Amino acid sequence: MRLKSGIWVAAYLRRCAIEGAAAVLRRRGAEEAGAIFIKVSRLDGTADLYGPAPQSAFDEARPADRAFVQCLREAPAPEADVEAYLARQFRFDPDLWVIEVEDRSGRHFLDQVVR
């Protein structure tokens, strides 16, 4: 059984704070199972964007874990490209969450990023 999105987001924000990175919740989604996107702003006009991994990427040994993929081919990408991608996702799924992390070195603090 997977953690509710709201609980996962609260824990993630806490982890960022412990690591010394500024992180804010930009958009609150569906409490139970909304998709979560993590934008990592590098504070130089570029950013990385991570979103939910496809079902085929999940580890069968740990099915309850959340897995993420980099959403854009170019990494880091111009912030305008990241925002345009998020705008398209909002139109498709109004129940998604967006967390923005500010970290010059691009640390994402995600446990499982699928390449």
N, C-alpha and C positions, 0 to 999 in steps of 0.2 A: 504494500500500500504506500503510495507516494504522499509526502507532506503536502498540505494545502499550500497554494501559492502565497497567501498572506503570511503564513508562518515562515516559509522559505525566504521570502523577501526581507522580513524582519531580521532573520538570522544573518543574511548576507550583508545587510546594512551595518549590522553590529560588527561583523568580521572586517569590513572595510575600515570602520572607525578604529578597531584594535590595531590594524596594520598602518594607521596614520594617513589614510587616503580619505578625502572628502567624497561623500556619496549621498545623493538625494533621490528620493522617489519622485519622479517627474509625472508619472501617470499610474493611478491605481486601477487595476483590472478586476476580473472576477476573483473573488476570495477563494473559491474552491479549487479552480483548475485553469485560471487564465494563463496564457503563454507569457513568458518573461523574456524581455530583451535587456541586455546590459550594454550601455554605451560607455566607452572609456575615452574620455577627452584627454588628449595629450597637451592641451593648453597652448598649442602652436598652430591652431587652425585645422588640425587633423584629429581623427578619432578612429577607434576600432568598434565594431558592433558584433555582439554575440547574441544568438537566438537559439530557440529550441532545435535540437538535433532531430533528424527524421527517425521514425520508429526503428528502422533497420540498423541504426547506429547504437542501440542500447545494448548493454552488457547483460546477458541472460543470468549471470551470477548475481547481479545487483540490479534487478528490474525497477526498483523504487527510486533509484538515483536519477537526478536530472542531468542530462547531457546537453552540451551546447556546441554550436558550430559557429565559425566566423561567417557572417552574413555577406560580406562584400569581398570580391576577389582581391582588390587592392587593399593592403593593410600596412600602415594606416591609410585611411581614405580622407579626402576633404570632408569637413563637417557638413557641408551642404549636401553631399552625396548620402551621408548617413541619415540626415534629416529627411531627405526625399524618400529613402527606403522606408523609414519609420512611418512617414505619411501614407505610403502605399499600404503598409501593414495595418494602420488604423482603419483605413477604408474597408479592408478585408475582414478584420477582427477587432471590433470595438472593445472587447473584454481583455485586452492585453495589458501587461505591466511594462513600464520603462523605468529603469534605474540608470542614473548617470553618475559615473565615477570620474573624478579628476585626478589624474596621475601622469606626471611628465614621462615616466618610463614605460607607461602602458600596461601596468600590472592589472590583471582582471580578477584575481582571487577566486576563480572558478575551479572546482575540484576536477571536473571532467569536461575537457574540450576535445571534441572529435575532429580530426583533420581530414 
